[in-house]
């Protein structure tokens, strides 16, 4: 079995950004996402969102392509929900998604960001680059000095804000 440290932050939205992740639907969808992730031998570090989109912090084993993993968890969650809860409105995902890879030192910051999604949206403190669910206008690269192996929350936050292309929301 290979050794790996592969950390991803995945973001995707409901179809047409409809507010489908209601308080009664969200726990069901999140359970399907967690179960399928476990079946694929992934590890969920954080899973949260608001009414129209989901954030997932996850390790995906190297034997499965990231796109395949995302397609499978999204597909299983919506299919199972629609089959098991036919009395509720039909649930669909948008096709697009964003995925960000990061290193282990940033894991606590990304997890905290995702765990606090509802508060970030309520307070207007989201990080735009981590809220995208479609193609970024320019390539976003985090550049750091080789000796910068420890990053504080304020430094991480500033680094993420600097990635946002000006004028693109």
Chimera marker file (.cmm) of the C-alpha trace (Angstrom):
<marker_set name="trace">
<marker id="1" x="0.000" y="0.000" z="0.000" r="1" g="1" b="0" radius="0.5"/>
<marker id="2" x="1.492" y="3.377" z="-0.970" r="1" g="1" b="0" radius="0.5"/>
<marker id="3" x="2.211" y="6.152" z="1.504" r="1" g="1" b="0" radius="0.5"/>
<marker id="4" x="0.659" y="9.472" z="0.536" r="1" g="1" b="0" radius="0.5"/>
<marker id="5" x="-0.355" y="12.853" z="1.884" r="1" g="1" b="0" radius="0.5"/>
<marker id="6" x="-2.834" y="14.242" z="-0.617" r="1" g="1" b="0" radius="0.5"/>
<marker id="7" x="-5.108" y="16.972" z="0.681" r="1" g="1" b="0" radius="0.5"/>
<marker id="8" x="-7.847" y="18.583" z="-1.385" r="1" g="1" b="0" radius="0.5"/>
<marker id="9" x="-10.431" y="21.295" z="-0.870" r="1" g="1" b="0" radius="0.5"/>
<marker id="10" x="-13.335" y="20.641" z="-3.236" r="1" g="1" b="0" radius="0.5"/>
<marker id="11" x="-16.197" y="23.070" z="-3.855" r="1" g="1" b="0" radius="0.5"/>
<marker id="12" x="-19.309" y="22.516" z="-5.958" r="1" g="1" b="0" radius="0.5"/>
<marker id="13" x="-22.792" y="23.966" z="-6.227" r="1" g="1" b="0" radius="0.5"/>
<marker id="14" x="-26.359" y="22.827" z="-6.562" r="1" g="1" b="0" radius="0.5"/>
<marker id="15" x="-27.923" y="23.053" z="-10.017" r="1" g="1" b="0" radius="0.5"/>
<marker id="16" x="-28.466" y="26.722" z="-10.966" r="1" g="1" b="0" radius="0.5"/>
<marker id="17" x="-27.375" y="27.598" z="-7.418" r="1" g="1" b="0" radius="0.5"/>
<marker id="18" x="-30.827" y="26.746" z="-6.128" r="1" g="1" b="0" radius="0.5"/>
<marker id="19" x="-31.071" y="26.685" z="-2.298" r="1" g="1" b="0" radius="0.5"/>
<marker id="20" x="-31.551" y="22.901" z="-2.184" r="1" g="1" b="0" radius="0.5"/>
<marker id="21" x="-29.369" y="22.175" z="0.860" r="1" g="1" b="0" radius="0.5"/>
<marker id="22" x="-32.079" y="23.001" z="3.365" r="1" g="1" b="0" radius="0.5"/>
<marker id="23" x="-31.721" y="22.080" z="7.058" r="1" g="1" b="0" radius="0.5"/>
<marker id="24" x="-33.657" y="18.838" z="6.506" r="1" g="1" b="0" radius="0.5"/>
<marker id="25" x="-31.831" y="17.876" z="3.274" r="1" g="1" b="0" radius="0.5"/>
<marker id="26" x="-28.239" y="18.811" z="4.196" r="1" g="1" b="0" radius="0.5"/>
<marker id="27" x="-27.627" y="16.024" z="6.764" r="1" g="1" b="0" radius="0.5"/>
<marker id="28" x="-28.913" y="13.411" z="4.318" r="1" g="1" b="0" radius="0.5"/>
<marker id="29" x="-26.743" y="14.649" z="1.441" r="1" g="1" b="0" radius="0.5"/>
<marker id="30" x="-23.715" y="14.981" z="3.722" r="1" g="1" b="0" radius="0.5"/>
<marker id="31" x="-24.198" y="11.404" z="4.975" r="1" g="1" b="0" radius="0.5"/>
<marker id="32" x="-24.264" y="10.120" z="1.383" r="1" g="1" b="0" radius="0.5"/>
<marker id="33" x="-21.103" y="12.103" z="0.587" r="1" g="1" b="0" radius="0.5"/>
<marker id="34" x="-19.303" y="10.758" z="3.672" r="1" g="1" b="0" radius="0.5"/>
<marker id="35" x="-20.365" y="7.165" z="3.001" r="1" g="1" b="0" radius="0.5"/>
<marker id="36" x="-19.281" y="7.199" z="-0.640" r="1" g="1" b="0" radius="0.5"/>
<marker id="37" x="-15.974" y="8.836" z="0.328" r="1" g="1" b="0" radius="0.5"/>
<marker id="38" x="-15.338" y="5.996" z="2.800" r="1" g="1" b="0" radius="0.5"/>
<marker id="39" x="-16.261" y="3.407" z="0.152" r="1" g="1" b="0" radius="0.5"/>
<marker id="40" x="-13.647" y="4.970" z="-2.145" r="1" g="1" b="0" radius="0.5"/>
<marker id="41" x="-11.120" y="4.860" z="0.741" r="1" g="1" b="0" radius="0.5"/>
<marker id="42" x="-10.991" y="8.636" z="1.070" r="1" g="1" b="0" radius="0.5"/>
<marker id="43" x="-10.813" y="10.544" z="4.350" r="1" g="1" b="0" radius="0.5"/>
<marker id="44" x="-13.157" y="13.441" z="5.125" r="1" g="1" b="0" radius="0.5"/>
<marker id="45" x="-11.542" y="16.125" z="7.303" r="1" g="1" b="0" radius="0.5"/>
<marker id="46" x="-14.348" y="18.671" z="6.939" r="1" g="1" b="0" radius="0.5"/>
<marker id="47" x="-17.674" y="18.861" z="5.115" r="1" g="1" b="0" radius="0.5"/>
<marker id="48" x="-19.917" y="21.899" z="5.237" r="1" g="1" b="0" radius="0.5"/>
<marker id="49" x="-21.621" y="24.470" z="3.086" r="1" g="1" b="0" radius="0.5"/>
<marker id="50" x="-24.613" y="26.715" z="2.699" r="1" g="1" b="0" radius="0.5"/>
<marker id="51" x="-27.918" y="26.321" z="0.872" r="1" g="1" b="0" radius="0.5"/>
<marker id="52" x="-26.414" y="26.384" z="-2.622" r="1" g="1" b="0" radius="0.5"/>
<marker id="53" x="-22.938" y="24.866" z="-2.392" r="1" g="1" b="0" radius="0.5"/>
<marker id="54" x="-20.698" y="22.381" z="-0.586" r="1" g="1" b="0" radius="0.5"/>
<marker id="55" x="-17.095" y="22.461" z="0.653" r="1" g="1" b="0" radius="0.5"/>
<marker id="56" x="-15.237" y="19.209" z="1.263" r="1" g="1" b="0" radius="0.5"/>
<marker id="57" x="-11.736" y="18.799" z="2.702" r="1" g="1" b="0" radius="0.5"/>
<marker id="58" x="-10.612" y="15.313" z="1.819" r="1" g="1" b="0" radius="0.5"/>
<marker id="59" x="-7.750" y="12.946" z="1.151" r="1" g="1" b="0" radius="0.5"/>
<marker id="60" x="-8.260" y="10.981" z="-2.044" r="1" g="1" b="0" radius="0.5"/>
<marker id="61" x="-6.139" y="7.853" z="-2.504" r="1" g="1" b="0" radius="0.5"/>
<marker id="62" x="-3.751" y="8.057" z="-5.484" r="1" g="1" b="0" radius="0.5"/>
<marker id="63" x="-5.341" y="5.027" z="-7.154" r="1" g="1" b="0" radius="0.5"/>
<marker id="64" x="-8.411" y="7.090" z="-8.093" r="1" g="1" b="0" radius="0.5"/>
<marker id="65" x="-8.414" y="10.199" z="-10.276" r="1" g="1" b="0" radius="0.5"/>
<marker id="66" x="-9.657" y="13.332" z="-8.540" r="1" g="1" b="0" radius="0.5"/>
<marker id="67" x="-12.282" y="13.963" z="-11.249" r="1" g="1" b="0" radius="0.5"/>
<marker id="68" x="-13.535" y="10.377" z="-10.952" r="1" g="1" b="0" radius="0.5"/>
<marker id="69" x="-13.777" y="10.677" z="-7.169" r="1" g="1" b="0" radius="0.5"/>
<marker id="70" x="-15.713" y="13.955" z="-7.337" r="1" g="1" b="0" radius="0.5"/>
<marker id="71" x="-18.055" y="12.628" z="-10.013" r="1" g="1" b="0" radius="0.5"/>
<marker id="72" x="-18.775" y="9.491" z="-8.012" r="1" g="1" b="0" radius="0.5"/>
<marker id="73" x="-19.513" y="11.171" z="-4.684" r="1" g="1" b="0" radius="0.5"/>
<marker id="74" x="-21.700" y="13.840" z="-6.302" r="1" g="1" b="0" radius="0.5"/>
<marker id="75" x="-23.530" y="11.267" z="-8.411" r="1" g="1" b="0" radius="0.5"/>
<marker id="76" x="-24.175" y="8.847" z="-5.563" r="1" g="1" b="0" radius="0.5"/>
<marker id="77" x="-25.379" y="11.596" z="-3.211" r="1" g="1" b="0" radius="0.5"/>
<marker id="78" x="-27.950" y="13.027" z="-5.619" r="1" g="1" b="0" radius="0.5"/>
<marker id="79" x="-29.070" y="9.634" z="-6.975" r="1" g="1" b="0" radius="0.5"/>
<marker id="80" x="-29.560" y="8.087" z="-3.541" r="1" g="1" b="0" radius="0.5"/>
<marker id="81" x="-31.329" y="11.165" z="-2.224" r="1" g="1" b="0" radius="0.5"/>
<marker id="82" x="-33.732" y="11.257" z="-5.180" r="1" g="1" b="0" radius="0.5"/>
<marker id="83" x="-34.482" y="7.516" z="-4.899" r="1" g="1" b="0" radius="0.5"/>
<marker id="84" x="-34.892" y="7.439" z="-1.121" r="1" g="1" b="0" radius="0.5"/>
<marker id="85" x="-36.726" y="10.765" z="-0.743" r="1" g="1" b="0" radius="0.5"/>
<marker id="86" x="-39.046" y="10.924" z="-3.742" r="1" g="1" b="0" radius="0.5"/>
<marker id="87" x="-41.450" y="13.059" z="-1.682" r="1" g="1" b="0" radius="0.5"/>
<marker id="88" x="-38.900" y="15.910" z="-1.575" r="1" g="1" b="0" radius="0.5"/>
<marker id="89" x="-37.921" y="18.229" z="-4.456" r="1" g="1" b="0" radius="0.5"/>
<marker id="90" x="-35.511" y="16.638" z="-6.927" r="1" g="1" b="0" radius="0.5"/>
<marker id="91" x="-31.879" y="17.268" z="-6.024" r="1" g="1" b="0" radius="0.5"/>
<marker id="92" x="-29.278" y="18.046" z="-8.707" r="1" g="1" b="0" radius="0.5"/>
<marker id="93" x="-25.687" y="19.270" z="-8.702" r="1" g="1" b="0" radius="0.5"/>
<marker id="94" x="-24.100" y="21.730" z="-11.084" r="1" g="1" b="0" radius="0.5"/>
<marker id="95" x="-21.563" y="19.980" z="-13.365" r="1" g="1" b="0" radius="0.5"/>
<marker id="96" x="-18.686" y="22.324" z="-12.519" r="1" g="1" b="0" radius="0.5"/>
<marker id="97" x="-16.514" y="22.187" z="-9.426" r="1" g="1" b="0" radius="0.5"/>
<marker id="98" x="-13.248" y="23.574" z="-8.099" r="1" g="1" b="0" radius="0.5"/>
<marker id="99" x="-10.513" y="21.557" z="-6.476" r="1" g="1" b="0" radius="0.5"/>
<marker id="100" x="-7.472" y="22.897" z="-4.657" r="1" g="1" b="0" radius="0.5"/>
<marker id="101" x="-4.557" y="20.840" z="-3.421" r="1" g="1" b="0" radius="0.5"/>
<marker id="102" x="-2.602" y="21.938" z="-0.396" r="1" g="1" b="0" radius="0.5"/>
<marker id="103" x="0.027" y="20.648" z="1.996" r="1" g="1" b="0" radius="0.5"/>
<marker id="104" x="-0.375" y="19.250" z="5.489" r="1" g="1" b="0" radius="0.5"/>
<marker id="105" x="0.688" y="22.458" z="7.248" r="1" g="1" b="0" radius="0.5"/>
<marker id="106" x="-2.375" y="24.217" z="5.830" r="1" g="1" b="0" radius="0.5"/>
<marker id="107" x="-4.818" y="21.432" z="6.728" r="1" g="1" b="0" radius="0.5"/>
<marker id="108" x="-5.949" y="23.024" z="10.043" r="1" g="1" b="0" radius="0.5"/>
<marker id="109" x="-6.647" y="26.363" z="8.326" r="1" g="1" b="0" radius="0.5"/>
<marker id="110" x="-8.597" y="24.852" z="5.441" r="1" g="1" b="0" radius="0.5"/>
<marker id="111" x="-10.571" y="22.636" z="7.849" r="1" g="1" b="0" radius="0.5"/>
<marker id="112" x="-11.403" y="25.657" z="10.038" r="1" g="1" b="0" radius="0.5"/>
<marker id="113" x="-12.491" y="27.643" z="6.980" r="1" g="1" b="0" radius="0.5"/>
<marker id="114" x="-14.845" y="24.864" z="5.863" r="1" g="1" b="0" radius="0.5"/>
<marker id="115" x="-16.187" y="24.158" z="9.360" r="1" g="1" b="0" radius="0.5"/>
<marker id="116" x="-17.082" y="27.849" z="9.654" r="1" g="1" b="0" radius="0.5"/>
<marker id="117" x="-18.748" y="28.173" z="6.238" r="1" g="1" b="0" radius="0.5"/>
<marker id="118" x="-22.123" y="29.284" z="7.512" r="1" g="1" b="0" radius="0.5"/>
<marker id="119" x="-20.557" y="31.960" z="9.722" r="1" g="1" b="0" radius="0.5"/>
<marker id="120" x="-18.256" y="33.169" z="6.921" r="1" g="1" b="0" radius="0.5"/>
<marker id="121" x="-21.222" y="33.590" z="4.586" r="1" g="1" b="0" radius="0.5"/>
<marker id="122" x="-23.362" y="35.277" z="7.247" r="1" g="1" b="0" radius="0.5"/>
<marker id="123" x="-20.553" y="37.692" z="8.170" r="1" g="1" b="0" radius="0.5"/>
<marker id="124" x="-19.258" y="38.315" z="4.640" r="1" g="1" b="0" radius="0.5"/>
<marker id="125" x="-15.808" y="36.908" z="5.472" r="1" g="1" b="0" radius="0.5"/>
<marker id="126" x="-15.495" y="34.312" z="2.717" r="1" g="1" b="0" radius="0.5"/>
<marker id="127" x="-12.285" y="33.892" z="0.740" r="1" g="1" b="0" radius="0.5"/>
<marker id="128" x="-13.387" y="34.383" z="-2.885" r="1" g="1" b="0" radius="0.5"/>
<marker id="129" x="-10.706" y="32.125" z="-4.345" r="1" g="1" b="0" radius="0.5"/>
<marker id="130" x="-11.942" y="29.245" z="-2.161" r="1" g="1" b="0" radius="0.5"/>
<marker id="131" x="-15.589" y="29.827" z="-3.063" r="1" g="1" b="0" radius="0.5"/>
<marker id="132" x="-15.267" y="29.327" z="-6.819" r="1" g="1" b="0" radius="0.5"/>
<marker id="133" x="-17.037" y="26.487" z="-8.540" r="1" g="1" b="0" radius="0.5"/>
<marker id="134" x="-15.903" y="27.299" z="-12.062" r="1" g="1" b="0" radius="0.5"/>
<marker id="135" x="-12.745" y="28.072" z="-13.990" r="1" g="1" b="0" radius="0.5"/>
<marker id="136" x="-10.452" y="30.733" z="-12.535" r="1" g="1" b="0" radius="0.5"/>
<marker id="137" x="-9.532" y="33.528" z="-14.947" r="1" g="1" b="0" radius="0.5"/>
<marker id="138" x="-5.820" y="33.255" z="-14.212" r="1" g="1" b="0" radius="0.5"/>
<marker id="139" x="-3.680" y="30.560" z="-12.739" r="1" g="1" b="0" radius="0.5"/>
<marker id="140" x="-3.566" y="30.952" z="-8.973" r="1" g="1" b="0" radius="0.5"/>
<marker id="141" x="-0.270" y="29.861" z="-7.479" r="1" g="1" b="0" radius="0.5"/>
<marker id="142" x="0.809" y="30.218" z="-3.880" r="1" g="1" b="0" radius="0.5"/>
<marker id="143" x="4.453" y="31.220" z="-3.757" r="1" g="1" b="0" radius="0.5"/>
<marker id="144" x="6.454" y="31.043" z="-0.562" r="1" g="1" b="0" radius="0.5"/>
<marker id="145" x="10.055" y="31.119" z="0.556" r="1" g="1" b="0" radius="0.5"/>
<marker id="146" x="11.709" y="27.775" z="1.140" r="1" g="1" b="0" radius="0.5"/>
<marker id="147" x="12.256" y="28.552" z="4.816" r="1" g="1" b="0" radius="0.5"/>
<marker id="148" x="8.598" y="29.460" z="5.367" r="1" g="1" b="0" radius="0.5"/>
<marker id="149" x="7.440" y="26.088" z="6.693" r="1" g="1" b="0" radius="0.5"/>
<marker id="150" x="5.240" y="27.488" z="9.437" r="1" g="1" b="0" radius="0.5"/>
<marker id="151" x="2.334" y="29.708" z="8.563" r="1" g="1" b="0" radius="0.5"/>
<marker id="152" x="0.007" y="31.473" z="10.979" r="1" g="1" b="0" radius="0.5"/>
<marker id="153" x="-3.691" y="31.948" z="10.363" r="1" g="1" b="0" radius="0.5"/>
<marker id="154" x="-3.321" y="35.651" z="9.533" r="1" g="1" b="0" radius="0.5"/>
<marker id="155" x="-0.559" y="34.887" z="7.035" r="1" g="1" b="0" radius="0.5"/>
<marker id="156" x="-2.591" y="32.102" z="5.457" r="1" g="1" b="0" radius="0.5"/>
<marker id="157" x="-5.663" y="34.329" z="5.179" r="1" g="1" b="0" radius="0.5"/>
<marker id="158" x="-3.666" y="37.119" z="3.505" r="1" g="1" b="0" radius="0.5"/>
<marker id="159" x="-2.083" y="34.598" z="1.142" r="1" g="1" b="0" radius="0.5"/>
<marker id="160" x="-5.505" y="33.305" z="0.058" r="1" g="1" b="0" radius="0.5"/>
<marker id="161" x="-6.911" y="36.821" z="-0.438" r="1" g="1" b="0" radius="0.5"/>
<marker id="162" x="-3.920" y="37.686" z="-2.644" r="1" g="1" b="0" radius="0.5"/>
<marker id="163" x="-4.887" y="34.876" z="-5.031" r="1" g="1" b="0" radius="0.5"/>
<marker id="164" x="-8.162" y="36.523" z="-6.009" r="1" g="1" b="0" radius="0.5"/>
<marker id="165" x="-7.944" y="38.194" z="-9.432" r="1" g="1" b="0" radius="0.5"/>
<marker id="166" x="-9.002" y="41.819" z="-9.095" r="1" g="1" b="0" radius="0.5"/>
<marker id="167" x="-12.524" y="42.447" z="-10.265" r="1" g="1" b="0" radius="0.5"/>
<marker id="168" x="-13.449" y="38.770" z="-10.743" r="1" g="1" b="0" radius="0.5"/>
<marker id="169" x="-16.066" y="37.518" z="-8.306" r="1" g="1" b="0" radius="0.5"/>
<link id1="1" id2="2" r="1" g="1" b="0" radius="0.2"/>
<link id1="2" id2="3" r="1" g="1" b="0" radius="0.2"/>
<link id1="3" id2="4" r="1" g="1" b="0" radius="0.2"/>
<link id1="4" id2="5" r="1" g="1" b="0" radius="0.2"/>
<link id1="5" id2="6" r="1" g="1" b="0" radius="0.2"/>
<link id1="6" id2="7" r="1" g="1" b="0" radius="0.2"/>
<link id1="7" id2="8" r="1" g="1" b="0" radius="0.2"/>
<link id1="8" id2="9" r="1" g="1" b="0" radius="0.2"/>
<link id1="9" id2="10" r="1" g="1" b="0" radius="0.2"/>
<link id1="10" id2="11" r="1" g="1" b="0" radius="0.2"/>
<link id1="11" id2="12" r="1" g="1" b="0" radius="0.2"/>
<link id1="12" id2="13" r="1" g="1" b="0" radius="0.2"/>
<link id1="13" id2="14" r="1" g="1" b="0" radius="0.2"/>
<link id1="14" id2="15" r="1" g="1" b="0" radius="0.2"/>
<link id1="15" id2="16" r="1" g="1" b="0" radius="0.2"/>
<link id1="16" id2="17" r="1" g="1" b="0" radius="0.2"/>
<link id1="17" id2="18" r="1" g="1" b="0" radius="0.2"/>
<link id1="18" id2="19" r="1" g="1" b="0" radius="0.2"/>
<link id1="19" id2="20" r="1" g="1" b="0" radius="0.2"/>
<link id1="20" id2="21" r="1" g="1" b="0" radius="0.2"/>
<link id1="21" id2="22" r="1" g="1" b="0" radius="0.2"/>
<link id1="22" id2="23" r="1" g="1" b="0" radius="0.2"/>
<link id1="23" id2="24" r="1" g="1" b="0" radius="0.2"/>
<link id1="24" id2="25" r="1" g="1" b="0" radius="0.2"/>
<link id1="25" id2="26" r="1" g="1" b="0" radius="0.2"/>
<link id1="26" id2="27" r="1" g="1" b="0" radius="0.2"/>
<link id1="27" id2="28" r="1" g="1" b="0" radius="0.2"/>
<link id1="28" id2="29" r="1" g="1" b="0" radius="0.2"/>
<link id1="29" id2="30" r="1" g="1" b="0" radius="0.2"/>
<link id1="30" id2="31" r="1" g="1" b="0" radius="0.2"/>
<link id1="31" id2="32" r="1" g="1" b="0" radius="0.2"/>
<link id1="32" id2="33" r="1" g="1" b="0" radius="0.2"/>
<link id1="33" id2="34" r="1" g="1" b="0" radius="0.2"/>
<link id1="34" id2="35" r="1" g="1" b="0" radius="0.2"/>
<link id1="35" id2="36" r="1" g="1" b="0" radius="0.2"/>
<link id1="36" id2="37" r="1" g="1" b="0" radius="0.2"/>
<link id1="37" id2="38" r="1" g="1" b="0" radius="0.2"/>
<link id1="38" id2="39" r="1" g="1" b="0" radius="0.2"/>
<link id1="39" id2="40" r="1" g="1" b="0" radius="0.2"/>
<link id1="40" id2="41" r="1" g="1" b="0" radius="0.2"/>
<link id1="41" id2="42" r="1" g="1" b="0" radius="0.2"/>
<link id1="42" id2="43" r="1" g="1" b="0" radius="0.2"/>
<link id1="43" id2="44" r="1" g="1" b="0" radius="0.2"/>
<link id1="44" id2="45" r="1" g="1" b="0" radius="0.2"/>
<link id1="45" id2="46" r="1" g="1" b="0" radius="0.2"/>
<link id1="46" id2="47" r="1" g="1" b="0" radius="0.2"/>
<link id1="47" id2="48" r="1" g="1" b="0" radius="0.2"/>
<link id1="48" id2="49" r="1" g="1" b="0" radius="0.2"/>
<link id1="49" id2="50" r="1" g="1" b="0" radius="0.2"/>
<link id1="50" id2="51" r="1" g="1" b="0" radius="0.2"/>
<link id1="51" id2="52" r="1" g="1" b="0" radius="0.2"/>
<link id1="52" id2="53" r="1" g="1" b="0" radius="0.2"/>
<link id1="53" id2="54" r="1" g="1" b="0" radius="0.2"/>
<link id1="54" id2="55" r="1" g="1" b="0" radius="0.2"/>
<link id1="55" id2="56" r="1" g="1" b="0" radius="0.2"/>
<link id1="56" id2="57" r="1" g="1" b="0" radius="0.2"/>
<link id1="57" id2="58" r="1" g="1" b="0" radius="0.2"/>
<link id1="58" id2="59" r="1" g="1" b="0" radius="0.2"/>
<link id1="59" id2="60" r="1" g="1" b="0" radius="0.2"/>
<link id1="60" id2="61" r="1" g="1" b="0" radius="0.2"/>
<link id1="61" id2="62" r="1" g="1" b="0" radius="0.2"/>
<link id1="62" id2="63" r="1" g="1" b="0" radius="0.2"/>
<link id1="63" id2="64" r="1" g="1" b="0" radius="0.2"/>
<link id1="64" id2="65" r="1" g="1" b="0" radius="0.2"/>
<link id1="65" id2="66" r="1" g="1" b="0" radius="0.2"/>
<link id1="66" id2="67" r="1" g="1" b="0" radius="0.2"/>
<link id1="67" id2="68" r="1" g="1" b="0" radius="0.2"/>
<link id1="68" id2="69" r="1" g="1" b="0" radius="0.2"/>
<link id1="69" id2="70" r="1" g="1" b="0" radius="0.2"/>
<link id1="70" id2="71" r="1" g="1" b="0" radius="0.2"/>
<link id1="71" id2="72" r="1" g="1" b="0" radius="0.2"/>
<link id1="72" id2="73" r="1" g="1" b="0" radius="0.2"/>
<link id1="73" id2="74" r="1" g="1" b="0" radius="0.2"/>
<link id1="74" id2="75" r="1" g="1" b="0" radius="0.2"/>
<link id1="75" id2="76" r="1" g="1" b="0" radius="0.2"/>
<link id1="76" id2="77" r="1" g="1" b="0" radius="0.2"/>
<link id1="77" id2="78" r="1" g="1" b="0" radius="0.2"/>
<link id1="78" id2="79" r="1" g="1" b="0" radius="0.2"/>
<link id1="79" id2="80" r="1" g="1" b="0" radius="0.2"/>
<link id1="80" id2="81" r="1" g="1" b="0" radius="0.2"/>
<link id1="81" id2="82" r="1" g="1" b="0" radius="0.2"/>
<link id1="82" id2="83" r="1" g="1" b="0" radius="0.2"/>
<link id1="83" id2="84" r="1" g="1" b="0" radius="0.2"/>
<link id1="84" id2="85" r="1" g="1" b="0" radius="0.2"/>
<link id1="85" id2="86" r="1" g="1" b="0" radius="0.2"/>
<link id1="86" id2="87" r="1" g="1" b="0" radius="0.2"/>
<link id1="87" id2="88" r="1" g="1" b="0" radius="0.2"/>
<link id1="88" id2="89" r="1" g="1" b="0" radius="0.2"/>
<link id1="89" id2="90" r="1" g="1" b="0" radius="0.2"/>
<link id1="90" id2="91" r="1" g="1" b="0" radius="0.2"/>
<link id1="91" id2="92" r="1" g="1" b="0" radius="0.2"/>
<link id1="92" id2="93" r="1" g="1" b="0" radius="0.2"/>
<link id1="93" id2="94" r="1" g="1" b="0" radius="0.2"/>
<link id1="94" id2="95" r="1" g="1" b="0" radius="0.2"/>
<link id1="95" id2="96" r="1" g="1" b="0" radius="0.2"/>
<link id1="96" id2="97" r="1" g="1" b="0" radius="0.2"/>
<link id1="97" id2="98" r="1" g="1" b="0" radius="0.2"/>
<link id1="98" id2="99" r="1" g="1" b="0" radius="0.2"/>
<link id1="99" id2="100" r="1" g="1" b="0" radius="0.2"/>
<link id1="100" id2="101" r="1" g="1" b="0" radius="0.2"/>
<link id1="101" id2="102" r="1" g="1" b="0" radius="0.2"/>
<link id1="102" id2="103" r="1" g="1" b="0" radius="0.2"/>
<link id1="103" id2="104" r="1" g="1" b="0" radius="0.2"/>
<link id1="104" id2="105" r="1" g="1" b="0" radius="0.2"/>
<link id1="105" id2="106" r="1" g="1" b="0" radius="0.2"/>
<link id1="106" id2="107" r="1" g="1" b="0" radius="0.2"/>
<link id1="107" id2="108" r="1" g="1" b="0" radius="0.2"/>
<link id1="108" id2="109" r="1" g="1" b="0" radius="0.2"/>
<link id1="109" id2="110" r="1" g="1" b="0" radius="0.2"/>
<link id1="110" id2="111" r="1" g="1" b="0" radius="0.2"/>
<link id1="111" id2="112" r="1" g="1" b="0" radius="0.2"/>
<link id1="112" id2="113" r="1" g="1" b="0" radius="0.2"/>
<link id1="113" id2="114" r="1" g="1" b="0" radius="0.2"/>
<link id1="114" id2="115" r="1" g="1" b="0" radius="0.2"/>
<link id1="115" id2="116" r="1" g="1" b="0" radius="0.2"/>
<link id1="116" id2="117" r="1" g="1" b="0" radius="0.2"/>
<link id1="117" id2="118" r="1" g="1" b="0" radius="0.2"/>
<link id1="118" id2="119" r="1" g="1" b="0" radius="0.2"/>
<link id1="119" id2="120" r="1" g="1" b="0" radius="0.2"/>
<link id1="120" id2="121" r="1" g="1" b="0" radius="0.2"/>
<link id1="121" id2="122" r="1" g="1" b="0" radius="0.2"/>
<link id1="122" id2="123" r="1" g="1" b="0" radius="0.2"/>
<link id1="123" id2="124" r="1" g="1" b="0" radius="0.2"/>
<link id1="124" id2="125" r="1" g="1" b="0" radius="0.2"/>
<link id1="125" id2="126" r="1" g="1" b="0" radius="0.2"/>
<link id1="126" id2="127" r="1" g="1" b="0" radius="0.2"/>
<link id1="127" id2="128" r="1" g="1" b="0" radius="0.2"/>
<link id1="128" id2="129" r="1" g="1" b="0" radius="0.2"/>
<link id1="129" id2="130" r="1" g="1" b="0" radius="0.2"/>
<link id1="130" id2="131" r="1" g="1" b="0" radius="0.2"/>
<link id1="131" id2="132" r="1" g="1" b="0" radius="0.2"/>
<link id1="132" id2="133" r="1" g="1" b="0" radius="0.2"/>
<link id1="133" id2="134" r="1" g="1" b="0" radius="0.2"/>
<link id1="134" id2="135" r="1" g="1" b="0" radius="0.2"/>
<link id1="135" id2="136" r="1" g="1" b="0" radius="0.2"/>
<link id1="136" id2="137" r="1" g="1" b="0" radius="0.2"/>
<link id1="137" id2="138" r="1" g="1" b="0" radius="0.2"/>
<link id1="138" id2="139" r="1" g="1" b="0" radius="0.2"/>
<link id1="139" id2="140" r="1" g="1" b="0" radius="0.2"/>
<link id1="140" id2="141" r="1" g="1" b="0" radius="0.2"/>
<link id1="141" id2="142" r="1" g="1" b="0" radius="0.2"/>
<link id1="142" id2="143" r="1" g="1" b="0" radius="0.2"/>
<link id1="143" id2="144" r="1" g="1" b="0" radius="0.2"/>
<link id1="144" id2="145" r="1" g="1" b="0" radius="0.2"/>
<link id1="145" id2="146" r="1" g="1" b="0" radius="0.2"/>
<link id1="146" id2="147" r="1" g="1" b="0" radius="0.2"/>
<link id1="147" id2="148" r="1" g="1" b="0" radius="0.2"/>
<link id1="148" id2="149" r="1" g="1" b="0" radius="0.2"/>
<link id1="149" id2="150" r="1" g="1" b="0" radius="0.2"/>
<link id1="150" id2="151" r="1" g="1" b="0" radius="0.2"/>
<link id1="151" id2="152" r="1" g="1" b="0" radius="0.2"/>
<link id1="152" id2="153" r="1" g="1" b="0" radius="0.2"/>
<link id1="153" id2="154" r="1" g="1" b="0" radius="0.2"/>
<link id1="154" id2="155" r="1" g="1" b="0" radius="0.2"/>
<link id1="155" id2="156" r="1" g="1" b="0" radius="0.2"/>
<link id1="156" id2="157" r="1" g="1" b="0" radius="0.2"/>
<link id1="157" id2="158" r="1" g="1" b="0" radius="0.2"/>
<link id1="158" id2="159" r="1" g="1" b="0" radius="0.2"/>
<link id1="159" id2="160" r="1" g="1" b="0" radius="0.2"/>
<link id1="160" id2="161" r="1" g="1" b="0" radius="0.2"/>
<link id1="161" id2="162" r="1" g="1" b="0" radius="0.2"/>
<link id1="162" id2="163" r="1" g="1" b="0" radius="0.2"/>
<link id1="163" id2="164" r="1" g="1" b="0" radius="0.2"/>
<link id1="164" id2="165" r="1" g="1" b="0" radius="0.2"/>
<link id1="165" id2="166" r="1" g="1" b="0" radius="0.2"/>
<link id1="166" id2="167" r="1" g="1" b="0" radius="0.2"/>
<link id1="167" id2="168" r="1" g="1" b="0" radius="0.2"/>
<link id1="168" id2="169" r="1" g="1" b="0" radius="0.2"/>
</marker_set>
